[in-house]
Amino acid sequence: MKYGAELFGTFVLVFAGLTTAVIAGGQVGNVGVALAFGLSLMAMAFTVGPISGCHINPAVTLGMLLSKRIQAGQALGYMICQVIGAIIAAGLVLFIASGGPGGYNGALAGLTSACNGFGPHPPGPNFYNLASCFAAEALLTMLLVITVLGATDDRAPAGFAGIPIGFILSVIILAGIPITNGSFNPARSIGPAVFARGWALDQLWLFIVAPLLGGALAAGVFYAIRGAGVKITAKQAEQVLPSHQKERRQQA
């Protein structure tokens, strides 16, 4: 069940974000794309969070693993399901977009423009070099993962984790779109790259390695600043308070 939740949650995140970028990007701009990703994550945090913890990002899963909130076998299963969900989402975006004026070729070009890259590739034309893109992906992912770790900590208000997590994703995507097209999630990068191929696959390594490094850095930084306390899982943090659960059962 939890693996299906991760697959579905990642599918929703990538499908909503890429559809906005590929089809509606010209109308809503970078702000709209950032909100599409952030609000989708927020919605999924409240929807699948009580089931799986709503990682829907291998970098988040790695951060949880290093923070000892999830076992290695489960973490690997989460990552596999996240990648599958992202690939399905990207394929459906390509299918839908191919029904537009440009047909399949136009849709593929649009999907390619939503891929993550460095150097002369998207977002261009004022491109950033490999080192700058690597640093941006790692450090901005660190902000996302450390927000997840903090918002799902036992000291944080229970049941509200999705709100700051959704907002921080929108913020880092706004910051990252001009640099790399804003990945911060290996699954999100793998999905469209599978169909775009070419340079998108050649450069994919950066958008796997840098976000995972960011997730690892977040776990280390959060461990250093957190201090002692009771550790809980992300799934527990996403659940509503026991009093609210009892109230809902009585109303059912």
Backbone bond lengths (Angstrom), bond angles and torsions (degrees), N, CA, C in turn:
res aa  C-N    CA-C-N  psi(-1)  N-CA   C-N-CA  omega(-1)  CA-C   N-CA-C  phi
1 M - - - 1.468 - - 1.532 111.45 -
2 K 1.354 115.93 -45.59 1.465 118.68 -177.66 1.525 111.50 -67.91
3 Y 1.338 117.12 -31.39 1.460 119.50 178.33 1.532 110.44 -70.42
4 G 1.313 115.90 -39.19 1.456 119.79 175.48 1.517 111.51 -63.34
5 A 1.334 116.63 -36.59 1.464 120.73 178.19 1.522 110.91 -64.37
6 E 1.330 116.73 -39.89 1.468 120.12 178.41 1.524 111.22 -67.21
7 L 1.326 116.59 -40.75 1.459 120.21 177.23 1.522 110.32 -62.15
8 F 1.327 116.33 -48.37 1.464 120.43 -178.45 1.527 111.43 -64.70
9 G 1.329 116.80 -45.17 1.456 119.85 -178.97 1.513 112.34 -61.47
10 T 1.339 117.20 -42.44 1.456 120.65 177.78 1.523 110.91 -66.23
11 F 1.324 115.92 -39.23 1.467 120.13 176.33 1.528 110.52 -57.14
12 V 1.314 117.47 -48.62 1.465 120.94 -178.68 1.523 110.83 -62.21
13 L 1.332 116.87 -45.34 1.465 120.89 -179.69 1.521 111.46 -59.16
14 V 1.323 116.90 -50.70 1.461 121.23 -176.20 1.522 111.34 -72.07
15 F 1.322 117.27 -40.16 1.463 120.20 -179.83 1.522 111.13 -63.21
16 A 1.333 116.68 -47.74 1.464 119.99 -179.45 1.521 111.28 -65.44
17 G 1.338 116.33 -43.18 1.456 119.60 -178.05 1.516 113.12 -67.74
18 L 1.337 116.25 -46.82 1.460 119.62 -178.63 1.524 112.12 -69.65
19 T 1.328 117.60 -38.27 1.463 119.85 177.46 1.525 110.33 -59.89
20 T 1.314 116.10 -42.13 1.461 119.98 178.22 1.523 110.72 -64.25
21 A 1.338 116.18 -44.22 1.470 119.98 -177.78 1.529 112.00 -68.04
22 V 1.340 116.66 -43.81 1.462 120.95 -173.17 1.525 112.29 -78.85
23 I 1.323 116.87 -42.39 1.463 120.89 -172.97 1.527 112.70 -98.87
24 A 1.326 116.64 -42.50 1.463 119.60 -174.45 1.524 113.53 -106.76
25 G 1.324 117.31 3.73 1.460 120.02 -175.57 1.514 114.00 -56.68
26 G 1.319 116.89 -37.48 1.456 120.45 -179.45 1.515 113.18 -66.53
27 Q 1.332 116.43 -25.28 1.460 120.63 -179.57 1.528 112.79 -90.95
28 V 1.328 117.13 -36.93 1.470 119.74 -173.10 1.522 112.97 -101.83
29 G 1.333 118.56 -18.23 1.453 121.31 178.09 1.520 113.48 70.57
30 N 1.318 115.09 -171.33 1.457 120.56 -177.72 1.523 113.15 -63.20
31 V 1.325 116.09 -35.14 1.466 119.55 179.71 1.522 110.45 -63.97
32 G 1.317 116.35 -42.66 1.456 119.98 179.10 1.509 112.70 -64.32
33 V 1.332 116.37 -40.47 1.465 120.23 178.51 1.522 110.23 -64.22
34 A 1.325 116.35 -44.62 1.470 120.19 179.71 1.524 111.19 -61.83
35 L 1.319 116.41 -40.38 1.475 119.75 178.84 1.526 111.22 -68.27
36 A 1.333 116.73 -35.44 1.468 119.52 179.15 1.521 110.58 -61.12
37 F 1.321 116.75 -45.17 1.462 120.14 178.06 1.528 111.07 -67.37
38 G 1.325 116.79 -47.37 1.455 120.33 -176.25 1.514 113.78 -65.13
39 L 1.334 116.56 -44.35 1.464 119.91 -179.70 1.521 111.11 -70.22
40 S 1.332 117.12 -32.75 1.466 119.73 176.23 1.525 110.38 -64.49
41 L 1.333 116.07 -43.43 1.461 119.43 178.39 1.520 110.95 -63.60
42 M 1.324 116.32 -41.17 1.460 119.88 178.72 1.524 110.77 -61.36
43 A 1.326 116.28 -44.93 1.466 120.15 179.67 1.522 111.38 -62.61
44 M 1.320 116.83 -42.74 1.459 120.26 -179.46 1.528 111.83 -69.42
45 A 1.328 117.09 -29.85 1.463 119.71 177.61 1.521 110.68 -61.09
46 F 1.323 116.57 -37.94 1.463 119.93 179.44 1.528 111.92 -83.84
47 T 1.346 116.68 -20.53 1.464 120.58 -176.95 1.519 112.32 -89.07
48 V 1.323 116.95 -53.97 1.472 120.08 -177.95 1.519 112.32 -104.91
49 G 1.333 116.94 -5.91 1.460 119.79 178.75 1.518 113.92 -54.86
50 P 1.339 119.10 -45.92 1.455 119.48 179.25 1.526 113.92 -65.47
51 I 1.334 117.09 -15.32 1.468 120.72 -178.67 1.526 111.38 -92.71
52 S 1.334 115.97 -50.80 1.467 119.81 -173.72 1.514 114.28 -121.03
53 G 1.330 117.66 -11.19 1.455 120.59 -172.53 1.508 113.04 96.12
54 C 1.342 116.55 -9.61 1.466 123.00 177.27 1.524 112.31 53.36
55 H 1.327 116.23 59.62 1.461 119.48 172.66 1.521 109.21 -72.63
56 I 1.322 117.03 -52.70 1.467 128.13 -178.18 1.531 112.90 38.77
57 N 1.324 115.59 36.86 1.458 122.54 -178.13 1.529 107.18 -168.12
58 P 1.332 118.91 118.44 1.463 120.12 -179.79 1.527 113.95 -56.89
59 A 1.331 117.55 -31.37 1.463 119.87 178.90 1.523 111.18 -66.64
60 V 1.325 116.66 -38.29 1.461 120.90 176.02 1.524 110.01 -66.35
61 T 1.323 116.54 -43.06 1.455 120.52 178.97 1.523 111.18 -60.92
62 L 1.340 117.11 -40.81 1.459 120.03 177.41 1.526 110.58 -63.79
63 G 1.320 116.99 -41.85 1.459 120.28 177.47 1.511 111.75 -60.47
64 M 1.333 116.58 -39.91 1.464 121.00 177.93 1.528 110.85 -67.77
65 L 1.331 116.17 -38.00 1.462 120.21 179.06 1.528 110.55 -64.22
66 L 1.313 117.04 -47.36 1.461 120.66 -179.36 1.526 111.67 -68.51
67 S 1.323 117.10 -23.20 1.468 121.50 176.15 1.520 112.08 -87.06
68 K 1.327 115.95 2.96 1.465 123.46 177.51 1.523 112.72 62.15
69 R 1.335 115.23 36.76 1.465 120.08 175.89 1.523 111.69 -103.09
70 I 1.328 116.95 -3.17 1.452 121.57 -179.04 1.525 108.02 -151.13
71 Q 1.317 117.45 147.10 1.454 121.87 179.75 1.532 110.55 -81.07
72 A 1.346 116.02 156.62 1.459 121.01 -175.35 1.525 112.41 -60.89
73 G 1.325 117.34 -43.53 1.459 120.22 -179.36 1.515 111.97 -62.65
74 Q 1.326 116.26 -42.54 1.461 120.05 178.58 1.526 110.38 -67.01
75 A 1.320 117.16 -38.64 1.464 120.90 179.38 1.528 110.79 -61.33
76 L 1.334 116.70 -43.03 1.462 120.07 178.28 1.523 110.68 -62.89
77 G 1.317 117.11 -43.67 1.459 120.83 177.38 1.517 112.19 -60.58
78 Y 1.331 116.93 -40.78 1.457 121.60 177.25 1.526 110.30 -59.67
79 M 1.334 115.86 -47.85 1.468 119.78 -176.69 1.525 112.07 -62.14
80 I 1.317 116.12 -41.70 1.465 120.10 178.85 1.529 110.30 -62.44
81 C 1.312 117.00 -45.67 1.468 120.87 -179.79 1.521 111.53 -65.65
82 Q 1.310 117.14 -36.20 1.463 120.57 178.13 1.528 111.06 -63.23
83 V 1.315 116.93 -43.45 1.461 120.73 179.60 1.524 110.70 -65.87
84 I 1.329 116.80 -41.71 1.468 120.14 178.54 1.527 110.45 -61.67
85 G 1.330 116.87 -45.37 1.459 120.67 178.97 1.513 112.18 -59.85
86 A 1.338 116.95 -39.16 1.461 120.96 -179.68 1.526 111.52 -68.90
87 I 1.323 116.91 -39.54 1.469 120.04 179.30 1.527 110.72 -65.77
88 I 1.324 117.12 -43.05 1.466 120.58 177.23 1.527 110.23 -60.03
89 A 1.332 116.28 -43.99 1.463 120.66 -179.34 1.520 111.31 -62.04
90 A 1.334 117.06 -45.81 1.463 120.43 -179.26 1.521 111.23 -64.05
91 G 1.333 116.72 -38.29 1.462 120.22 177.95 1.518 112.01 -63.62
92 L 1.322 116.82 -39.67 1.464 119.95 179.15 1.523 111.75 -70.69
93 V 1.330 116.62 -36.04 1.470 119.34 175.80 1.526 109.93 -61.67
94 L 1.336 116.53 -43.29 1.464 120.79 178.50 1.526 110.84 -62.95
95 F 1.317 117.01 -40.97 1.465 121.00 179.25 1.528 111.50 -63.17
96 I 1.315 116.19 -46.02 1.469 120.31 -178.99 1.525 110.47 -65.98
97 A 1.333 116.35 -45.64 1.458 120.00 -177.73 1.521 112.24 -65.99
98 S 1.339 116.97 -26.44 1.463 119.91 -179.26 1.523 112.61 -68.25
99 G 1.327 117.19 -13.96 1.457 120.74 176.08 1.513 113.34 -84.01
100 G 1.322 116.95 0.85 1.456 121.20 -179.94 1.510 112.70 -84.71
101 P 1.334 116.52 -173.19 1.472 121.41 -175.54 1.521 114.43 -58.15
102 G 1.320 118.31 -33.75 1.454 120.00 -176.49 1.508 114.53 -85.12
103 G 1.348 117.34 -3.97 1.447 120.66 -178.30 1.516 111.89 65.53
104 Y 1.323 116.35 -159.38 1.468 121.09 -175.84 1.523 111.91 -63.28
105 N 1.337 117.25 -43.44 1.462 119.67 -177.94 1.513 111.65 -62.77
106 G 1.325 115.79 -41.03 1.457 119.34 177.67 1.519 111.64 -66.04
107 A 1.346 115.64 -38.59 1.461 119.96 179.24 1.522 110.69 -65.58
108 L 1.335 116.27 -42.19 1.458 120.26 179.36 1.528 110.84 -64.53
109 A 1.335 116.40 -38.45 1.463 119.98 176.91 1.518 110.74 -63.73
110 G 1.335 115.44 -40.09 1.462 119.52 178.19 1.523 112.12 -65.16
111 L 1.335 115.57 -41.71 1.462 119.62 178.84 1.527 109.97 -65.82
112 T 1.320 116.98 -39.76 1.461 120.80 178.56 1.524 110.90 -62.56
113 S 1.329 116.75 -37.63 1.467 120.18 179.24 1.522 112.14 -67.44
114 A 1.340 116.56 -18.23 1.460 120.46 178.08 1.520 112.06 -93.53
115 C 1.337 116.89 -2.05 1.465 120.31 177.28 1.523 110.05 -71.93
116 N 1.312 115.22 163.50 1.459 120.48 178.46 1.520 109.68 -94.90
117 G 1.331 116.35 138.04 1.448 119.92 -178.50 1.508 112.43 -156.22
118 F 1.313 115.84 171.69 1.461 121.97 175.35 1.522 108.19 -132.91
119 G 1.320 116.17 168.63 1.456 119.86 -176.99 1.513 111.12 71.54
120 P 1.316 118.37 -138.14 1.465 121.52 -174.58 1.525 114.81 -77.16
121 H 1.306 117.25 -0.80 1.462 119.86 -178.67 1.526 110.32 -89.49
122 P 1.346 118.04 176.82 1.460 119.95 -174.51 1.512 111.80 -44.52
123 P 1.345 117.94 143.44 1.458 125.14 8.06 1.515 115.68 -88.38
124 G 1.358 120.81 -20.15 1.463 122.90 175.59 1.533 112.86 45.05
125 P 1.310 119.88 173.00 1.467 125.56 -0.95 1.527 113.07 -83.58
126 N 1.349 117.44 -14.12 1.466 120.69 177.95 1.520 108.58 -86.61
127 F 1.326 115.68 76.94 1.451 119.61 -169.72 1.529 112.92 -81.82
128 Y 1.326 114.07 159.76 1.460 122.83 178.78 1.525 108.55 -110.55
129 N 1.335 116.15 149.92 1.459 119.64 -176.95 1.524 111.74 -78.58
130 L 1.321 114.97 175.30 1.463 121.26 -175.16 1.523 111.63 -57.77
131 A 1.322 118.10 -45.98 1.467 120.99 -176.57 1.525 111.37 -62.16
132 S 1.328 116.62 -43.30 1.467 120.49 179.99 1.523 110.75 -64.19
133 C 1.326 116.49 -42.56 1.459 120.82 -178.69 1.531 110.94 -67.36
134 F 1.329 116.68 -40.30 1.462 120.38 178.74 1.523 110.06 -62.12
135 A 1.337 116.59 -46.10 1.460 120.73 -179.63 1.528 111.13 -62.69
136 A 1.327 116.42 -43.52 1.465 119.98 -179.39 1.519 111.14 -63.11
137 E 1.327 117.28 -45.71 1.456 120.77 -179.41 1.526 111.37 -63.34
138 A 1.324 117.14 -42.92 1.466 120.25 -178.16 1.525 111.58 -68.54
139 L 1.318 117.02 -47.38 1.466 120.08 -174.04 1.522 112.41 -73.78
140 L 1.330 117.31 -38.68 1.466 118.90 178.21 1.527 110.94 -70.78
141 T 1.331 117.21 -34.30 1.469 119.34 173.75 1.517 110.38 -64.30
142 M 1.321 116.93 -37.35 1.458 120.78 177.08 1.534 110.79 -57.36
143 L 1.337 116.53 -41.22 1.463 119.92 178.56 1.525 111.39 -62.38
144 L 1.335 115.59 -40.89 1.460 119.45 178.44 1.525 111.10 -63.65
145 V 1.322 116.86 -50.73 1.461 120.36 -174.01 1.523 111.26 -68.40
146 I 1.326 118.00 -37.21 1.456 119.45 179.20 1.530 110.54 -68.68
147 T 1.334 116.50 -29.94 1.465 119.60 174.02 1.525 110.39 -67.49
148 V 1.329 116.65 -41.53 1.466 120.20 176.88 1.523 110.32 -60.93
149 L 1.321 117.25 -46.62 1.461 121.05 -178.91 1.528 111.33 -63.05
150 G 1.327 116.59 -40.95 1.455 119.68 179.70 1.508 113.21 -71.90
151 A 1.329 116.76 -42.49 1.469 120.59 -177.59 1.514 112.30 -69.46
152 T 1.345 116.87 -23.31 1.465 120.48 179.40 1.529 112.16 -103.39
153 D 1.321 116.35 12.21 1.459 121.09 177.70 1.528 110.00 -73.32
154 D 1.337 116.60 156.76 1.468 119.86 -178.43 1.520 112.12 -64.84
155 R 1.331 118.21 -18.88 1.464 121.20 -179.11 1.524 112.36 -87.52
156 A 1.312 116.99 -11.35 1.464 120.71 -179.70 1.527 110.06 -83.43
157 P 1.353 117.74 153.90 1.470 120.07 177.35 1.522 111.19 -58.49
158 A 1.310 117.13 128.57 1.466 121.34 -177.40 1.523 110.86 -69.36
159 G 1.332 115.70 138.78 1.459 120.93 173.19 1.507 115.87 87.59
160 F 1.342 118.32 0.29 1.464 120.56 -177.19 1.523 113.42 -115.87
161 A 1.335 117.70 7.31 1.459 121.29 -172.45 1.521 112.91 -59.21
162 G 1.323 117.73 -33.94 1.460 120.68 -175.88 1.520 114.17 -62.37
163 I 1.325 117.72 -26.85 1.464 120.64 -175.86 1.530 111.79 -68.63
164 P 1.344 119.63 -57.74 1.469 117.91 178.08 1.523 113.54 -64.65
165 I 1.325 117.11 -31.58 1.472 119.77 -179.77 1.528 110.29 -66.89
166 G 1.321 117.25 -43.26 1.461 120.46 177.42 1.515 112.24 -63.62
167 F 1.339 116.38 -40.95 1.461 120.00 -179.88 1.525 111.89 -66.26
168 I 1.336 117.28 -42.23 1.463 118.66 -177.77 1.523 110.57 -67.65
169 L 1.337 118.24 -32.70 1.458 118.93 176.60 1.522 110.70 -64.04
170 S 1.322 117.34 -42.92 1.469 119.86 177.40 1.519 111.04 -61.24
171 V 1.322 116.79 -40.85 1.466 120.98 -178.64 1.525 111.40 -64.19
172 I 1.337 117.26 -47.98 1.469 118.49 -176.27 1.532 111.13 -71.59
173 I 1.329 117.63 -28.64 1.470 119.04 175.88 1.523 110.22 -69.53
174 L 1.330 117.19 -39.66 1.465 119.60 174.92 1.522 110.82 -59.45
175 A 1.324 116.26 -40.37 1.461 120.14 179.96 1.524 111.43 -71.97
176 G 1.332 117.39 -33.88 1.448 121.10 -171.65 1.513 116.54 -92.58
177 I 1.329 118.06 -19.85 1.468 120.22 -178.07 1.532 112.12 -55.34
178 P 1.340 120.37 -45.04 1.466 118.79 -179.62 1.525 113.70 -68.28
179 I 1.338 117.55 -15.37 1.463 120.96 -175.64 1.528 111.39 -96.95
180 T 1.328 116.81 -53.38 1.476 121.21 -174.41 1.522 113.72 -130.52
181 N 1.311 117.78 2.17 1.470 124.01 -168.67 1.516 111.44 78.81
182 G 1.328 117.23 6.25 1.457 121.78 172.19 1.507 115.21 68.01
183 S 1.322 116.90 88.43 1.463 120.91 176.02 1.520 110.08 -97.42
184 F 1.343 116.85 -83.69 1.463 124.19 -179.22 1.521 111.77 62.34
185 N 1.336 115.71 18.18 1.455 122.03 -176.91 1.529 107.61 -160.74
186 P 1.341 118.62 105.18 1.463 119.81 -178.51 1.524 114.13 -54.56
187 A 1.334 117.46 -37.00 1.461 120.14 -179.85 1.525 110.65 -64.35
188 R 1.318 117.17 -42.05 1.467 121.24 179.40 1.535 110.83 -60.95
189 S 1.340 117.08 -34.40 1.461 120.70 179.71 1.523 112.15 -78.32
190 I 1.322 116.41 -38.07 1.462 120.48 -178.10 1.528 110.74 -65.32
191 G 1.323 117.50 -42.07 1.459 121.85 -175.37 1.517 113.84 -50.37
192 P 1.333 119.68 -63.04 1.473 119.77 -179.11 1.515 113.44 -70.69
193 A 1.349 118.39 -29.62 1.459 120.31 -178.67 1.525 112.01 -63.55
194 V 1.335 116.73 -31.09 1.465 121.00 178.80 1.520 110.51 -59.70
195 F 1.312 117.50 -36.11 1.464 121.78 -177.82 1.533 111.90 -91.12
196 A 1.325 117.21 -34.19 1.464 120.58 -178.63 1.524 111.48 -73.53
197 R 1.325 116.50 -35.35 1.460 123.54 -179.88 1.538 110.79 56.31
198 G 1.316 118.51 -152.61 1.462 122.50 177.85 1.518 113.19 53.61
199 W 1.341 115.44 -133.56 1.459 120.61 -176.79 1.529 112.05 -62.53
200 A 1.345 117.82 -29.04 1.461 120.28 -179.34 1.523 111.31 -61.77
201 L 1.342 116.50 -39.62 1.460 120.45 176.21 1.524 111.01 -74.71
202 D 1.321 117.29 -37.08 1.458 120.73 -179.74 1.530 111.73 -61.87
203 Q 1.322 116.25 -36.74 1.463 120.61 -177.04 1.523 113.22 -96.02
204 L 1.303 116.99 1.70 1.460 121.21 -174.62 1.526 112.54 -61.08
205 W 1.332 117.13 -30.42 1.468 120.32 -176.77 1.524 112.03 -54.23
206 L 1.345 116.14 -38.67 1.467 118.98 -178.11 1.523 110.97 -63.28
207 F 1.332 116.21 -37.69 1.460 120.61 -174.94 1.534 112.31 -85.45
208 I 1.324 114.62 3.65 1.461 120.93 168.10 1.525 109.60 -103.56
209 V 1.327 115.50 -49.23 1.469 120.38 -175.11 1.528 112.02 -69.53
210 A 1.336 117.73 -48.07 1.464 120.52 -174.90 1.534 112.54 -64.14
211 P 1.353 119.63 -47.10 1.464 118.04 177.08 1.529 113.33 -63.17
212 L 1.342 117.05 -36.95 1.467 118.98 178.17 1.525 110.48 -65.88
213 L 1.322 116.67 -38.31 1.462 119.67 175.22 1.524 110.35 -62.98
214 G 1.329 116.06 -40.60 1.460 119.97 177.12 1.516 112.30 -61.36
215 G 1.350 116.24 -39.73 1.458 120.05 177.04 1.511 112.20 -63.85
216 A 1.338 116.29 -39.95 1.469 120.78 178.42 1.527 110.59 -67.14
217 L 1.342 117.23 -42.06 1.462 120.72 177.56 1.525 111.21 -61.47
218 A 1.323 116.32 -39.86 1.461 120.49 -179.91 1.526 111.00 -61.86
219 A 1.335 116.07 -42.71 1.462 119.68 179.09 1.518 110.76 -61.33
220 G 1.341 116.86 -41.95 1.452 120.39 179.35 1.517 113.01 -67.08
221 V 1.325 116.45 -44.51 1.461 120.41 -179.88 1.520 110.55 -64.99
222 F 1.335 116.52 -44.22 1.461 118.91 -178.15 1.523 110.90 -65.75
223 Y 1.327 117.02 -37.74 1.466 120.52 177.08 1.529 110.25 -61.47
224 A 1.337 116.45 -38.25 1.451 120.69 -177.61 1.524 112.56 -70.32
225 I 1.337 117.35 -36.17 1.470 119.85 -175.08 1.524 113.38 -95.09
226 R 1.337 116.75 -14.52 1.453 119.72 -173.56 1.515 112.77 -75.29
227 G 1.325 117.16 -44.60 1.444 120.63 -174.54 1.519 111.00 79.49
228 A 1.303 116.12 -168.75 1.463 121.59 -177.03 1.521 110.77 -73.98
229 G 1.308 114.98 152.26 1.458 120.83 178.71 1.501 110.72 166.72
230 V 1.312 116.35 168.16 1.449 121.38 179.45 1.511 109.59 -79.03
231 K 1.316 117.65 128.33 1.456 121.69 179.36 1.518 110.21 -90.55
232 I 1.319 116.25 137.51 1.452 121.38 175.85 1.511 108.31 -127.51
233 T 1.316 116.68 162.47 1.454 120.44 179.01 1.527 110.24 -81.22
234 A 1.328 115.78 161.33 1.464 120.03 176.70 1.526 110.27 -62.30
235 K 1.329 116.44 -35.39 1.461 120.33 179.50 1.521 110.81 -60.52
236 Q 1.337 117.08 -43.38 1.456 120.29 179.48 1.521 111.44 -64.69
237 A 1.325 116.27 -38.67 1.457 120.06 -178.80 1.518 112.46 -67.60
238 E 1.331 117.29 -31.39 1.456 120.93 -178.20 1.522 112.50 -78.56
239 Q 1.323 117.86 -14.48 1.455 120.11 -178.59 1.523 110.25 -76.70
240 V 1.318 115.65 150.46 1.454 119.88 178.78 1.512 109.72 -71.22
241 L 1.317 116.47 165.85 1.448 120.29 179.75 1.530 111.10 -62.10
242 P 1.343 117.71 148.50 1.464 120.31 179.93 1.523 113.39 -54.11
243 S 1.347 117.49 -37.21 1.460 120.12 179.44 1.525 111.24 -64.29
244 H 1.325 116.50 -36.44 1.462 120.58 178.42 1.526 110.59 -70.86
245 Q 1.331 116.93 -38.19 1.470 120.28 177.27 1.529 110.47 -61.41
246 K 1.329 116.41 -42.90 1.466 120.55 179.97 1.523 110.28 -63.64
247 E 1.352 115.84 -41.71 1.455 119.83 179.43 1.518 112.13 -62.86
248 R 1.327 116.83 -39.65 1.462 120.67 -179.77 1.521 110.78 -68.09
249 R 1.322 117.38 -38.51 1.454 120.32 178.61 1.518 111.46 -64.95
250 Q 1.332 116.89 -35.68 1.466 120.65 179.62 1.517 111.75 -70.41
251 Q 1.340 116.22 -30.26 1.469 120.24 -179.92 1.518 112.11 -80.88
252 A 1.331 116.59 -20.98 1.476 120.80 -177.36 1.520 111.65 -70.03
